[in-house]
């Protein structure tokens, strides 16, 4: 007696068990949860030691100012640090004209009520450049989960509509594939660039009024279902 070979399930339906494939999508607009500020402190001079001392002092001033806002600052990180000699344009000798140094910091804030004040105070520091803010959601934001849930509901609703249009009903879920969730408008830029002056005794700048930029969250799934035979 010959044993029958196992059969591989067909990737499509049969007249008795039709399949329906659909895509579910969801778009949400939500308020941002955090804001990022780019802070660049610089120093320059003809003497290397003096330039390094100025850079160290200004970096400490910026760090202390950001840290003074306590829990409103979720994260403070140091990025690129550069200290480089600037050579004279003419001549064959390696004659150093000056020294330039910079430190790049990134501050992440979760309290937007202090963002305008902090931005203004940072911009008032000597030779300090501010860029941002960039608004975003946290990677584990509930908005991502909600978008995925709505995308699945949309897929089920769409498949059920197709089945009902044929006088049938859904019987089982065969596959649910996540096409990925992405944020549109994440880290959206709003505001501008502010630069600190040379004089530490300059009058305080007015506080900036910064409006958070809404974030768009998108989720998409592909789903396959079986359904009862249609009534044709």
C-alpha positions as protocol buffer text, in pm:
chain_id: "A"
residue {
  index: 1
  type: UNK
  ca { x: 0 y: 0 z: 0 }
}
residue {
  index: 2
  type: UNK
  ca { x: 140 y: 333 z: -106 }
}
residue {
  index: 3
  type: UNK
  ca { x: 144 y: 609 z: 152 }
}
residue {
  index: 4
  type: UNK
  ca { x: 6 y: 932 z: 3 }
}
residue {
  index: 5
  type: UNK
  ca { x: 251 y: 1219 z: -12 }
}
residue {
  index: 6
  type: UNK
  ca { x: 174 y: 1512 z: 218 }
}
residue {
  index: 7
  type: UNK
  ca { x: 16 y: 1802 z: 39 }
}
residue {
  index: 8
  type: UNK
  ca { x: 125 y: 2162 z: 80 }
}
residue {
  index: 9
  type: UNK
  ca { x: -161 y: 2403 z: 158 }
}
residue {
  index: 10
  type: UNK
  ca { x: -243 y: 2620 z: -140 }
}
residue {
  index: 11
  type: UNK
  ca { x: -163 y: 2992 z: -103 }
}
residue {
  index: 12
  type: UNK
  ca { x: -512 y: 3072 z: -228 }
}
residue {
  index: 13
  type: UNK
  ca { x: -864 y: 2970 z: -134 }
}
residue {
  index: 14
  type: UNK
  ca { x: -1096 y: 2706 z: -272 }
}
residue {
  index: 15
  type: UNK
  ca { x: -1464 y: 2723 z: -373 }
}
residue {
  index: 16
  type: UNK
  ca { x: -1556 y: 2570 z: -38 }
}
residue {
  index: 17
  type: UNK
  ca { x: -1316 y: 2788 z: 164 }
}
residue {
  index: 18
  type: UNK
  ca { x: -1256 y: 3119 z: -14 }
}
residue {
  index: 19
  type: UNK
  ca { x: -995 y: 3356 z: 116 }
}
residue {
  index: 20
  type: UNK
  ca { x: -1001 y: 3733 z: 135 }
}
residue {
  index: 21
  type: UNK
  ca { x: -689 y: 3951 z: 172 }
}
residue {
  index: 22
  type: UNK
  ca { x: -714 y: 4308 z: 294 }
}
residue {
  index: 23
  type: UNK
  ca { x: -499 y: 4593 z: 423 }
}
residue {
  index: 24
  type: UNK
  ca { x: -583 y: 4792 z: 733 }
}
residue {
  index: 25
  type: UNK
  ca { x: -445 y: 5141 z: 796 }
}
residue {
  index: 26
  type: UNK
  ca { x: -473 y: 5401 z: 1069 }
}
residue {
  index: 27
  type: UNK
  ca { x: -355 y: 5761 z: 1103 }
}
residue {
  index: 28
  type: UNK
  ca { x: -352 y: 5949 z: 1431 }
}
residue {
  index: 29
  type: UNK
  ca { x: -262 y: 6308 z: 1513 }
}
residue {
  index: 30
  type: UNK
  ca { x: -140 y: 6349 z: 1868 }
}
residue {
  index: 31
  type: UNK
  ca { x: 47 y: 6602 z: 2078 }
}
residue {
  index: 32
  type: UNK
  ca { x: 425 y: 6554 z: 2107 }
}
residue {
  index: 33
  type: UNK
  ca { x: 566 y: 6407 z: 2426 }
}
residue {
  index: 34
  type: UNK
  ca { x: 922 y: 6539 z: 2418 }
}
residue {
  index: 35
  type: UNK
  ca { x: 1122 y: 6817 z: 2254 }
}
residue {
  index: 36
  type: UNK
  ca { x: 1490 y: 6818 z: 2161 }
}
residue {
  index: 37
  type: UNK
  ca { x: 1721 y: 7121 z: 2166 }
}
residue {
  index: 38
  type: UNK
  ca { x: 2060 y: 7135 z: 1997 }
}
residue {
  index: 39
  type: UNK
  ca { x: 2313 y: 7347 z: 2187 }
}
residue {
  index: 40
  type: UNK
  ca { x: 2653 y: 7437 z: 2043 }
}
residue {
  index: 41
  type: UNK
  ca { x: 2902 y: 7627 z: 2261 }
}
residue {
  index: 42
  type: UNK
  ca { x: 3212 y: 7767 z: 2091 }
}
residue {
  index: 43
  type: UNK
  ca { x: 3536 y: 7941 z: 2176 }
}
residue {
  index: 44
  type: UNK
  ca { x: 3810 y: 8093 z: 1965 }
}
residue {
  index: 45
  type: UNK
  ca { x: 4136 y: 8272 z: 2029 }
}
residue {
  index: 46
  type: UNK
  ca { x: 4500 y: 8300 z: 1932 }
}
residue {
  index: 47
  type: UNK
  ca { x: 4620 y: 8106 z: 2238 }
}
residue {
  index: 48
  type: UNK
  ca { x: 4538 y: 7735 z: 2264 }
}
residue {
  index: 49
  type: UNK
  ca { x: 4523 y: 7720 z: 2642 }
}
residue {
  index: 50
  type: UNK
  ca { x: 4300 y: 8024 z: 2669 }
}
residue {
  index: 51
  type: UNK
  ca { x: 4067 y: 7885 z: 2402 }
}
residue {
  index: 52
  type: UNK
  ca { x: 4036 y: 7554 z: 2588 }
}
residue {
  index: 53
  type: UNK
  ca { x: 3968 y: 7735 z: 2916 }
}
residue {
  index: 54
  type: UNK
  ca { x: 3696 y: 7947 z: 2753 }
}
residue {
  index: 55
  type: UNK
  ca { x: 3538 y: 7641 z: 2594 }
}
residue {
  index: 56
  type: UNK
  ca { x: 3543 y: 7450 z: 2923 }
}
residue {
  index: 57
  type: UNK
  ca { x: 3385 y: 7741 z: 3111 }
}
residue {
  index: 58
  type: UNK
  ca { x: 3109 y: 7797 z: 2852 }
}
residue {
  index: 59
  type: UNK
  ca { x: 3032 y: 7426 z: 2833 }
}
residue {
  index: 60
  type: UNK
  ca { x: 2995 y: 7417 z: 3213 }
}
residue {
  index: 61
  type: UNK
  ca { x: 2768 y: 7722 z: 3204 }
}
residue {
  index: 62
  type: UNK
  ca { x: 2540 y: 7560 z: 2947 }
}
residue {
  index: 63
  type: UNK
  ca { x: 2530 y: 7228 z: 3135 }
}
residue {
  index: 64
  type: UNK
  ca { x: 2455 y: 7395 z: 3468 }
}
residue {
  index: 65
  type: UNK
  ca { x: 2178 y: 7604 z: 3315 }
}
residue {
  index: 66
  type: UNK
  ca { x: 2005 y: 7305 z: 3156 }
}
residue {
  index: 67
  type: UNK
  ca { x: 2042 y: 7093 z: 3471 }
}
residue {
  index: 68
  type: UNK
  ca { x: 1887 y: 7370 z: 3681 }
}
residue {
  index: 69
  type: UNK
  ca { x: 1549 y: 7284 z: 3525 }
}
residue {
  index: 70
  type: UNK
  ca { x: 1543 y: 6953 z: 3711 }
}
residue {
  index: 71
  type: UNK
  ca { x: 1290 y: 6691 z: 3606 }
}
residue {
  index: 72
  type: UNK
  ca { x: 1176 y: 6901 z: 3309 }
}
residue {
  index: 73
  type: UNK
  ca { x: 1497 y: 6783 z: 3140 }
}
residue {
  index: 74
  type: UNK
  ca { x: 1462 y: 6415 z: 3059 }
}
residue {
  index: 75
  type: UNK
  ca { x: 1806 y: 6372 z: 2905 }
}
residue {
  index: 76
  type: UNK
  ca { x: 2121 y: 6578 z: 2852 }
}
residue {
  index: 77
  type: UNK
  ca { x: 2394 y: 6439 z: 2628 }
}
residue {
  index: 78
  type: UNK
  ca { x: 2728 y: 6556 z: 2493 }
}
residue {
  index: 79
  type: UNK
  ca { x: 2786 y: 6486 z: 2126 }
}
residue {
  index: 80
  type: UNK
  ca { x: 3063 y: 6610 z: 1901 }
}
residue {
  index: 81
  type: UNK
  ca { x: 3360 y: 6793 z: 2054 }
}
residue {
  index: 82
  type: UNK
  ca { x: 3612 y: 6969 z: 1830 }
}
residue {
  index: 83
  type: UNK
  ca { x: 3926 y: 7170 z: 1900 }
}
residue {
  index: 84
  type: UNK
  ca { x: 4126 y: 7260 z: 1591 }
}
residue {
  index: 85
  type: UNK
  ca { x: 4401 y: 7505 z: 1491 }
}
residue {
  index: 86
  type: UNK
  ca { x: 4330 y: 7751 z: 1211 }
}
residue {
  index: 87
  type: UNK
  ca { x: 4628 y: 7806 z: 983 }
}
residue {
  index: 88
  type: UNK
  ca { x: 4730 y: 8121 z: 800 }
}
residue {
  index: 89
  type: UNK
  ca { x: 4610 y: 8133 z: 440 }
}
residue {
  index: 90
  type: UNK
  ca { x: 4950 y: 8222 z: 294 }
}
residue {
  index: 91
  type: UNK
  ca { x: 5298 y: 8091 z: 339 }
}
residue {
  index: 92
  type: UNK
  ca { x: 5457 y: 7753 z: 332 }
}
residue {
  index: 93
  type: UNK
  ca { x: 5505 y: 7722 z: 707 }
}
residue {
  index: 94
  type: UNK
  ca { x: 5251 y: 7569 z: 943 }
}
residue {
  index: 95
  type: UNK
  ca { x: 5177 y: 7898 z: 1112 }
}
residue {
  index: 96
  type: UNK
  ca { x: 4873 y: 7878 z: 1340 }
}
residue {
  index: 97
  type: UNK
  ca { x: 4654 y: 8185 z: 1319 }
}
residue {
  index: 98
  type: UNK
  ca { x: 4399 y: 8090 z: 1586 }
}
residue {
  index: 99
  type: UNK
  ca { x: 4225 y: 7804 z: 1764 }
}
residue {
  index: 100
  type: UNK
  ca { x: 3856 y: 7714 z: 1732 }
}
residue {
  index: 101
  type: UNK
  ca { x: 3673 y: 7484 z: 1970 }
}
residue {
  index: 102
  type: UNK
  ca { x: 3311 y: 7368 z: 1999 }
}
residue {
  index: 103
  type: UNK
  ca { x: 3097 y: 7129 z: 2204 }
}
residue {
  index: 104
  type: UNK
  ca { x: 2759 y: 7003 z: 2084 }
}
residue {
  index: 105
  type: UNK
  ca { x: 2493 y: 6918 z: 2345 }
}
residue {
  index: 106
  type: UNK
  ca { x: 2145 y: 6773 z: 2308 }
}
residue {
  index: 107
  type: UNK
  ca { x: 1877 y: 6840 z: 2569 }
}
residue {
  index: 108
  type: UNK
  ca { x: 1551 y: 6645 z: 2576 }
}
residue {
  index: 109
  type: UNK
  ca { x: 1263 y: 6810 z: 2762 }
}
residue {
  index: 110
  type: UNK
  ca { x: 926 y: 6675 z: 2868 }
}
residue {
  index: 111
  type: UNK
  ca { x: 788 y: 6999 z: 3012 }
}
residue {
  index: 112
  type: UNK
  ca { x: 707 y: 7241 z: 2732 }
}
residue {
  index: 113
  type: UNK
  ca { x: 612 y: 7522 z: 2972 }
}
residue {
  index: 114
  type: UNK
  ca { x: 981 y: 7593 z: 3040 }
}
residue {
  index: 115
  type: UNK
  ca { x: 1105 y: 7532 z: 2686 }
}
residue {
  index: 116
  type: UNK
  ca { x: 1075 y: 7892 z: 2568 }
}
residue {
  index: 117
  type: UNK
  ca { x: 1247 y: 8030 z: 2878 }
}
residue {
  index: 118
  type: UNK
  ca { x: 1532 y: 7780 z: 2858 }
}
residue {
  index: 119
  type: UNK
  ca { x: 1584 y: 7846 z: 2487 }
}
residue {
  index: 120
  type: UNK
  ca { x: 1609 y: 8219 z: 2548 }
}
residue {
  index: 121
  type: UNK
  ca { x: 1848 y: 8184 z: 2840 }
}
residue {
  index: 122
  type: UNK
  ca { x: 2074 y: 7949 z: 2648 }
}
residue {
  index: 123
  type: UNK
  ca { x: 2080 y: 8183 z: 2350 }
}
residue {
  index: 124
  type: UNK
  ca { x: 2190 y: 8463 z: 2584 }
}
residue {
  index: 125
  type: UNK
  ca { x: 2509 y: 8277 z: 2678 }
}
residue {
  index: 126
  type: UNK
  ca { x: 2830 y: 8394 z: 2504 }
}
residue {
  index: 127
  type: UNK
  ca { x: 2904 y: 8226 z: 2170 }
}
residue {
  index: 128
  type: UNK
  ca { x: 2624 y: 7973 z: 2211 }
}
residue {
  index: 129
  type: UNK
  ca { x: 2407 y: 7854 z: 1925 }
}
residue {
  index: 130
  type: UNK
  ca { x: 2063 y: 7696 z: 1971 }
}
residue {
  index: 131
  type: UNK
  ca { x: 1881 y: 7487 z: 1710 }
}
residue {
  index: 132
  type: UNK
  ca { x: 1536 y: 7335 z: 1740 }
}
residue {
  index: 133
  type: UNK
  ca { x: 1315 y: 7241 z: 1897 }
}
residue {
  index: 134
  type: UNK
  ca { x: 1245 y: 6907 z: 1733 }
}
residue {
  index: 135
  type: UNK
  ca { x: 920 y: 6758 z: 1859 }
}
residue {
  index: 136
  type: UNK
  ca { x: 862 y: 6383 z: 1883 }
}
residue {
  index: 137
  type: UNK
  ca { x: 695 y: 6091 z: 2058 }
}
residue {
  index: 138
  type: UNK
  ca { x: 874 y: 5836 z: 2272 }
}
residue {
  index: 139
  type: UNK
  ca { x: 936 y: 5498 z: 2105 }
}
residue {
  index: 140
  type: UNK
  ca { x: 702 y: 5330 z: 2355 }
}
residue {
  index: 141
  type: UNK
  ca { x: 432 y: 5595 z: 2324 }
}
residue {
  index: 142
  type: UNK
  ca { x: 73 y: 5464 z: 2364 }
}
residue {
  index: 143
  type: UNK
  ca { x: -4 y: 5641 z: 2034 }
}
residue {
  index: 144
  type: UNK
  ca { x: 187 y: 5371 z: 1843 }
}
residue {
  index: 145
  type: UNK
  ca { x: -9 y: 5093 z: 2013 }
}
residue {
  index: 146
  type: UNK
  ca { x: -338 y: 5271 z: 1949 }
}
residue {
  index: 147
  type: UNK
  ca { x: -254 y: 5316 z: 1581 }
}
residue {
  index: 148
  type: UNK
  ca { x: -177 y: 4944 z: 1545 }
}
residue {
  index: 149
  type: UNK
  ca { x: -501 y: 4851 z: 1720 }
}
residue {
  index: 150
  type: UNK
  ca { x: -705 y: 5073 z: 1489 }
}
residue {
  index: 151
  type: UNK
  ca { x: -525 y: 4933 z: 1183 }
}
residue {
  index: 152
  type: UNK
  ca { x: -622 y: 4577 z: 1284 }
}
residue {
  index: 153
  type: UNK
  ca { x: -982 y: 4683 z: 1343 }
}
residue {
  index: 154
  type: UNK
  ca { x: -987 y: 4845 z: 1000 }
}
residue {
  index: 155
  type: UNK
  ca { x: -859 y: 4524 z: 837 }
}
residue {
  index: 156
  type: UNK
  ca { x: -1129 y: 4314 z: 1007 }
}
residue {
  index: 157
  type: UNK
  ca { x: -1398 y: 4566 z: 918 }
}
residue {
  index: 158
  type: UNK
  ca { x: -1290 y: 4580 z: 554 }
}
residue {
  index: 159
  type: UNK
  ca { x: -1272 y: 4201 z: 520 }
}
residue {
  index: 160
  type: UNK
  ca { x: -1616 y: 4163 z: 677 }
}
residue {
  index: 161
  type: UNK
  ca { x: -1759 y: 4415 z: 432 }
}
residue {
  index: 162
  type: UNK
  ca { x: -1619 y: 4219 z: 137 }
}
residue {
  index: 163
  type: UNK
  ca { x: -1760 y: 3893 z: 274 }
}
residue {
  index: 164
  type: UNK
  ca { x: -2103 y: 4046 z: 339 }
}
residue {
  index: 165
  type: UNK
  ca { x: -2110 y: 4189 z: -13 }
}
residue {
  index: 166
  type: UNK
  ca { x: -2093 y: 3827 z: -136 }
}
residue {
  index: 167
  type: UNK
  ca { x: -2352 y: 3700 z: 109 }
}
residue {
  index: 168
  type: UNK
  ca { x: -2081 y: 3528 z: 315 }
}
residue {
  index: 169
  type: UNK
  ca { x: -1920 y: 3568 z: 656 }
}
residue {
  index: 170
  type: UNK
  ca { x: -1568 y: 3545 z: 790 }
}
residue {
  index: 171
  type: UNK
  ca { x: -1472 y: 3216 z: 953 }
}
residue {
  index: 172
  type: UNK
  ca { x: -1104 y: 3238 z: 1049 }
}
residue {
  index: 173
  type: UNK
  ca { x: -793 y: 3455 z: 1046 }
}
residue {
  index: 174
  type: UNK
  ca { x: -507 y: 3301 z: 850 }
}
residue {
  index: 175
  type: UNK
  ca { x: -241 y: 3570 z: 867 }
}
residue {
  index: 176
  type: UNK
  ca { x: -179 y: 3911 z: 1016 }
}
residue {
  index: 177
  type: UNK
  ca { x: 135 y: 4085 z: 895 }
}
residue {
  index: 178
  type: UNK
  ca { x: 267 y: 4410 z: 1039 }
}
residue {
  index: 179
  type: UNK
  ca { x: 393 y: 4641 z: 766 }
}
residue {
  index: 180
  type: UNK
  ca { x: 558 y: 4858 z: 1028 }
}
residue {
  index: 181
  type: UNK
  ca { x: 460 y: 5168 z: 1217 }
}
residue {
  index: 182
  type: UNK
  ca { x: 620 y: 5496 z: 1133 }
}
residue {
  index: 183
  type: UNK
  ca { x: 581 y: 5852 z: 1254 }
}
residue {
  index: 184
  type: UNK
  ca { x: 517 y: 6119 z: 996 }
}
residue {
  index: 185
  type: UNK
  ca { x: 636 y: 6457 z: 1111 }
}
residue {
  index: 186
  type: UNK
  ca { x: 843 y: 6308 z: 1389 }
}
residue {
  index: 187
  type: UNK
  ca { x: 1117 y: 6538 z: 1514 }
}
residue {
  index: 188
  type: UNK
  ca { x: 938 y: 6817 z: 1331 }
}
residue {
  index: 189
  type: UNK
  ca { x: 1138 y: 7137 z: 1334 }
}
residue {
  index: 190
  type: UNK
  ca { x: 976 y: 7450 z: 1466 }
}
residue {
  index: 191
  type: UNK
  ca { x: 1138 y: 7761 z: 1596 }
}
residue {
  index: 192
  type: UNK
  ca { x: 1473 y: 7849 z: 1445 }
}
residue {
  index: 193
  type: UNK
  ca { x: 1832 y: 7919 z: 1533 }
}
residue {
  index: 194
  type: UNK
  ca { x: 1940 y: 8148 z: 1812 }
}
residue {
  index: 195
  type: UNK
  ca { x: 2292 y: 8269 z: 1877 }
}
residue {
  index: 196
  type: UNK
  ca { x: 2439 y: 8406 z: 2196 }
}
residue {
  index: 197
  type: UNK
  ca { x: 2627 y: 8736 z: 2190 }
}
residue {
  index: 198
  type: UNK
  ca { x: 2974 y: 8817 z: 2310 }
}
residue {
  index: 199
  type: UNK
  ca { x: 2873 y: 9020 z: 2613 }
}
residue {
  index: 200
  type: UNK
  ca { x: 2773 y: 8829 z: 2926 }
}
residue {
  index: 201
  type: UNK
  ca { x: 2610 y: 9139 z: 3071 }
}
residue {
  index: 202
  type: UNK
  ca { x: 2358 y: 9187 z: 2790 }
}
residue {
  index: 203
  type: UNK
  ca { x: 1995 y: 9248 z: 2880 }
}
residue {
  index: 204
  type: UNK
  ca { x: 1778 y: 8935 z: 2909 }
}
residue {
  index: 205
  type: UNK
  ca { x: 1597 y: 8838 z: 2591 }
}
residue {
  index: 206
  type: UNK
  ca { x: 1216 y: 8806 z: 2594 }
}
residue {
  index: 207
  type: UNK
  ca { x: 1086 y: 8453 z: 2647 }
}
residue {
  index: 208
  type: UNK
  ca { x: 1001 y: 8272 z: 2325 }
}
residue {
  index: 209
  type: UNK
  ca { x: 646 y: 8143 z: 2280 }
}
residue {
  index: 210
  type: UNK
  ca { x: 687 y: 7797 z: 2125 }
}
residue {
  index: 211
  type: UNK
  ca { x: 383 y: 7600 z: 2007 }
}
residue {
  index: 212
  type: UNK
  ca { x: 424 y: 7219 z: 2005 }
}
residue {
  index: 213
  type: UNK
  ca { x: 394 y: 7060 z: 1662 }
}
residue {
  index: 214
  type: UNK
  ca { x: 131 y: 6783 z: 1631 }
}
residue {
  index: 215
  type: UNK
  ca { x: 267 y: 6439 z: 1541 }
}
residue {
  index: 216
  type: UNK
  ca { x: 116 y: 6201 z: 1286 }
}
residue {
  index: 217
  type: UNK
  ca { x: 140 y: 5829 z: 1362 }
}
residue {
  index: 218
  type: UNK
  ca { x: 72 y: 5576 z: 1086 }
}
residue {
  index: 219
  type: UNK
  ca { x: 19 y: 5200 z: 1119 }
}
residue {
  index: 220
  type: UNK
  ca { x: -51 y: 4944 z: 846 }
}
residue {
  index: 221
  type: UNK
  ca { x: -127 y: 4570 z: 853 }
}
residue {
  index: 222
  type: UNK
  ca { x: -203 y: 4304 z: 592 }
}
residue {
  index: 223
  type: UNK
  ca { x: -452 y: 4033 z: 687 }
}
residue {
  index: 224
  type: UNK
  ca { x: -592 y: 3718 z: 526 }
}
residue {
  index: 225
  type: UNK
  ca { x: -916 y: 3549 z: 626 }
}
residue {
  index: 226
  type: UNK
  ca { x: -1124 y: 3252 z: 522 }
}
residue {
  index: 227
  type: UNK
  ca { x: -1497 y: 3290 z: 468 }
}
residue {
  index: 228
  type: UNK
  ca { x: -1801 y: 3079 z: 396 }
}
residue {
  index: 229
  type: UNK
  ca { x: -1889 y: 3011 z: 29 }
}
residue {
  index: 230
  type: UNK
  ca { x: -2040 y: 3321 z: -131 }
}
residue {
  index: 231
  type: UNK
  ca { x: -2403 y: 3337 z: -241 }
}
residue {
  index: 232
  type: UNK
  ca { x: -2359 y: 3404 z: -613 }
}
